[in-house]
Amino acid sequence: MRSLFLLSGENLELAKAEVLSLAKAFGKILHYELDERILLLDYKGEKFFERLAMTHELCESVASCSFNELRDQFENLYLEGSCCVRVSGIGIKSDPELEKKLGAILWKKGYKIDLKSPDNLLRVYFTPKACHIGLLRFKQNKKQFRERMPNKRPFFMPIVILPKLSRAIVNLVSLKKGLILDPMCGTGSFLIEAGLMGLNFCGMDFYRDIVEGCRKNLEFFCLRGEVLQGDVREMPFKDRAFDGIVTDYPYFKATRSGTREELYSKSFQEICRVLKNGSRAVLVTNLDLKVLPLRIVFKINHRVHGSLTRRIYVLEKSVE
Ligand SMILES: C[S@@+](CC[C@H](N)C(=O)[O-])C[C@H]1O[C@@H](n2cnc3c(N)ncnc32)[C@H](O)[C@@H]1O
């Protein structure tokens, strides 16, 4: 089946990587291509769209065509039930009358037009290159991310990753189910998203007050998972205990727990040790890292403001 994903424009690379990482975890990617913010994906497998953070909409593809072929596509459409047509220009301005014109074609063919709750919501995305027609299957619930903003939780720290970005980063681990570790969990932004997506999770932080705060945040969302006090440089876990790791390094040169160099080098060894073979570790940092502990799958930059760009490293441990 071919699907059309309308990706969020705030970080297109990340939005695309999120979809592909989940598609890999839930099934098999046959082919994909990107046209502006539309990702066309030929995929075989289970549905995963409820987990997405950086996709606005998902449609089952009906056709992709040129502007001149659009009318014919609508003339030849066969659907069951009432219809509504919604048109969006992506990277291009669309004709405001087009929705009515395309709706009129369907009406003449005998379809009932229902603008409020149609059986078929036809989405037409225009790009400078093509028109993509699809049946809407999923619309992002943006409200959920506003409701989970860090200032609405019992425990808050200034440098936290916001819920939408946290969810997208957790999804880069490419895990359908299993146990995920954040060994520097802070307020628990990654753990909350992992838990809400049904993943098992374990958190750890160096400081007792932060561990207690994180536990309160998880309780607030009725999530169960272990959070312990510990040091990422010497983790109290068995070898290959986790199906995925996601973590966000401190942003300062030195922390109360030691120097930055030592934190990175020792944590890298530990991350390699506790991660299962063939699994991913997603490391977030403000640094451009020269040496990495595992094979790099890809790296994405995410600009927060003038003086902070987060680097998201997606790494994989070999299968062996
Ligand atoms: C950038 S913050 C993580 C923020 C987190 N992603 C959130 O959204 O709340 C980095 C965290 O690493 C923790 N940390 C620093 N050194 C550590 C160490 N040696 N072992 C474990 N945690 C450590 C800090 O206490 C801090 O909570």
The ligand as a MOL file (V3000), in Angstrom:
LIG
                    3D

  0  0  0     0  0            999 V3000
M  V30 BEGIN CTAB
M  V30 COUNTS 27 29 0 0 0
M  V30 BEGIN ATOM
M  V30 1 C 20.0950 17.6380 29.5660 0
M  V30 2 S 19.6030 16.8520 31.0280 0 CHG=1
M  V30 3 C 18.4030 15.6980 30.5110 0
M  V30 4 C 17.0860 16.3430 30.3630 0
M  V30 5 C 15.9870 15.3710 30.0150 0
M  V30 6 N 16.0800 14.9080 28.6480 0
M  V30 7 C 14.6470 16.0250 30.2550 0
M  V30 8 O 13.9320 16.2680 29.2570 0
M  V30 9 O 14.3260 16.3500 31.3820 0 CHG=-1
M  V30 10 C 20.9420 15.8360 31.4400 0
M  V30 11 C 20.7520 15.0250 32.6930 0
M  V30 12 O 21.9220 14.2410 32.8890 0
M  V30 13 C 22.0820 14.0420 34.2830 0
M  V30 14 N 23.4750 13.5940 34.5480 0
M  V30 15 C 24.6090 14.3220 34.5210 0
M  V30 16 N 25.6830 13.5370 34.8130 0
M  V30 17 C 25.2070 12.2710 34.9740 0
M  V30 18 C 25.8170 11.0200 35.2630 0
M  V30 19 N 27.1160 10.9080 35.4290 0
M  V30 20 N 25.0130 9.9330 35.3380 0
M  V30 21 C 23.6690 10.0340 35.1770 0
M  V30 22 N 23.0330 11.1980 34.9200 0
M  V30 23 C 23.7850 12.3070 34.8080 0
M  V30 24 C 21.7270 15.3990 34.8500 0
M  V30 25 O 21.3610 15.3010 36.1980 0
M  V30 26 C 20.5670 15.8330 33.9570 0
M  V30 27 O 19.3460 15.5040 34.5460 0
M  V30 END ATOM
M  V30 BEGIN BOND
M  V30 1 1 1 2
M  V30 2 1 2 3
M  V30 3 1 2 10
M  V30 4 1 3 4
M  V30 5 1 4 5
M  V30 6 1 5 6
M  V30 7 1 5 7
M  V30 8 2 7 8
M  V30 9 1 7 9
M  V30 10 1 10 11
M  V30 11 1 11 12
M  V30 12 1 11 26
M  V30 13 1 12 13
M  V30 14 1 13 14
M  V30 15 1 13 24
M  V30 16 1 14 15
M  V30 17 1 14 23
M  V30 18 2 15 16
M  V30 19 1 16 17
M  V30 20 1 17 18
M  V30 21 2 17 23
M  V30 22 1 18 19
M  V30 23 2 18 20
M  V30 24 1 20 21
M  V30 25 2 21 22
M  V30 26 1 22 23
M  V30 27 1 24 25
M  V30 28 1 24 26
M  V30 29 1 26 27
M  V30 END BOND
M  V30 END CTAB
M  END
